[in-house]
Structure formats: C-alpha cells, structure tokens
Amino acid sequence: CDCSTDFYTADCSVSCTAATTCSGNGSCDASGACVCSGNFAGADCTSCAADYFGPACDAFCNAATTCSGNGSCDAAGACVCSGNFAGADCNSCVADYFGAACDVFCDAAMTCSGNGSCNASGACDCSTDFYTADCSVSCTVATTCSGNGSCNASGTCECSNGFS
C-alpha cells in the first residue's frame, strides 16, 4: 500500500515529519526514523554529534586535540583550560607559571629577587654579577674578589693562585 504523506513502514503506522519529528535538522527514512543532517545527532536530531557544539552543531572541539589534552570543551565548542594552562588551545601557561605541566611558579621580582628572569622551565636566569637559585647573592670580580679571582655559582670568590 502507498502511505499518506509523513507515514512510513509497511502498515503506514509510523509518523515522521522532518520539521517536527526531526526538529528541522534531518529527514525521515523509509522506516520513519530521522536521518540527521550535518553534525546533528539523536533520535530527533536535537543533539550534536560527538565533538561538535553550538546551536548549529558547527563548532568542532575535541578535548584531546583542540584543547591539547589540557582542558575541556564548553557548550559553544571553545576550550576551557584546566589548572594553569591558558590560550585558545590550552597549550601555554598562565602568567608566572612555567614547565610542561604549567606547575612551576616563578615571578622574576620575587622568585629571582628582582635580579634575573624566569626561563621556560621556571628557574631563574640571573643577571650579570648575581648568583644562586634565587639570584640573591651579588658577586663582582672587581669589588667582591678585588680583581684577584672569579665568582663561583654560589656567589663567592674563588681566588686566583697566590691570593687568599
């Protein structure tokens, strides 16, 4: 038998209209089930397919790839970074945090005593004539060592031969 418009199956017992049953986001197949268009999904095409977001299901976001594994996707398909990660794709650190996991705090003014800068791993790179991990020790060959030695990593003089 031929079914009336919007009725499906052999006995014409299943009703399906693209505009209502499929929410305007798909069409009806021969069994009366919705075949969703684009990135829409679900029995009534009101959900988005995996990794698609937004009202039109056209924003792609995958936490592992789009957010670099350092965040999640919000309802609009934008990354929400976790911990101290930042950036549109969560592949950088928030201010004053460093390291692969963005878990090392370094503020040049505090951590490096204002005498250095923070490097990519979050350790201090001391300015000239400053030493130790926090750049708090000053040592100059001309004054601290009286020109007769050199400054070592701890900021103390290592005298040249013949000087003490």
HELIX and SHEET records of a PDB file:
SHEET    1   A 2 PHE A   7  TYR A   8  0                                        
SHEET    2   A 2 VAL A  14  SER A  15 -1                                        
SHEET    1   B 2 GLY A  26  CYS A  28  0                                        
SHEET    2   B 2 CYS A  34  CYS A  36 -1                                        
SHEET    1   C 2 PHE A  40  ALA A  41  0                                        
SHEET    2   C 2 SER A  47  CYS A  48 -1                                        
SHEET    1   D 2 TYR A  52  PHE A  53  0                                        
SHEET    2   D 2 ALA A  59  PHE A  60 -1                                        
SHEET    1   E 2 GLY A  71  CYS A  73  0                                        
SHEET    2   E 2 CYS A  79  CYS A  81 -1                                        
SHEET    1   F 2 PHE A  85  ALA A  86  0                                        
SHEET    2   F 2 SER A  92  CYS A  93 -1                                        
SHEET    1   G 2 TYR A  97  PHE A  98  0                                        
SHEET    2   G 2 VAL A 104  PHE A 105 -1                                        
SHEET    1   H 2 GLY A 116  CYS A 118  0                                        
SHEET    2   H 2 CYS A 124  CYS A 126 -1                                        
SHEET    1   I 2 PHE A 130  TYR A 131  0                                        
SHEET    2   I 2 VAL A 137  SER A 138 -1                                        
SHEET    1   J 2 GLY A 149  CYS A 151  0                                        
SHEET    2   J 2 CYS A 157  CYS A 159 -1                                        
END                                                                             
